[in-house]
C-alpha cells in the first residue's frame, strides 16, 4: 500500500512539473547566458562560403570538456553549452550554440540542410568523454573509409559503462552490435538524414539508441580499433536526473515507450 502511494505521488509530482515546464520554462537563454531552454541560440557559425572540415563533432557541455586539443583536427566543432564555459571548455570552435533541452533536441534544431550538407559524417559527444583531437580524427577517417553508417569507439576498460558489449575487446577491430550509446555515436551524413527526426522524440535521450538500428540501412557497430574513456558514473541523484524531474520527465518511461515504436511511421513527439 505504501509503495502504491509513493508511485502515485511521484506521478502527480511529475505531472505538476510537466505542466509547469510547458508554461514557464525559458524559450531561449537570456542574452549572453547559457542554460537549458526549449530553443537554441546560435552566436557563432561558419559564414556562407567558408571552407568546412570533413566532419563535424557536436559537443553538449555544461562548461567542461575532456577532449584534449593535441593539434590539428579533421572536424569542425559545434559547442552546445547549457552552462557557462570554463577553462576546460574547447578554446576553438566553429559553432557556438546556447540552450536546447538536451544534446539531440539541440542538434535537431541546429542541423538544417545547410549545415548537414557540409559534412561527410557527424559525431555527438557528451562532455565527460576523454580522448584527443588526433585520436578522434583517426576514428572519423576510419568510419568514412569503412563506409560505416552508425558507430562508436569502444569504451576503455577503465570506463564507467552501462552496456558491457561496448567495452574494448583486445584484438578485435569492428563488431556488429545491437546498439551504440547516445553518449558518443557517429553517423554518416546519409544515415543522419534518416535518423535526424528521432532526435526530437525524447526529452531525456533515453531510448533513442534503440530506435536507430530500426531505421533502414543503419547497422550499429563498435570499433575496437579505437577507444574512448567515459569518466563519470551514472548517478540517479545527480544533476541530470534532478533536471528531468524538474521538467516532468521519467527517463525510464521514455526508454520503454521508444523501445516499443516500430518506426513504420514517424511517431509524434510527446513527453512521458
LINLINSUL-V948636 format. One record per helix or strand of 3 or more residues. SS is the DSSP state (a for helix, b for strand). FROM is the first residue (numbers start at 1). TO is the last residue. If there is no record, write none. Layout:
BEGIN
SS&FROM&TO  SS&FROM&TO
END
This chain:
BEGIN
a&2&24  b&40&44  b&55&61  b&75&81  b&95&99  a&103&110  a&113&116  b&121&126  b&129&132  a&133&145  b&150&155  a&164&166  b&174&176  b&186&188  a&189&200  a&208&212  b&220&230  a&239&246  a&251&259
END
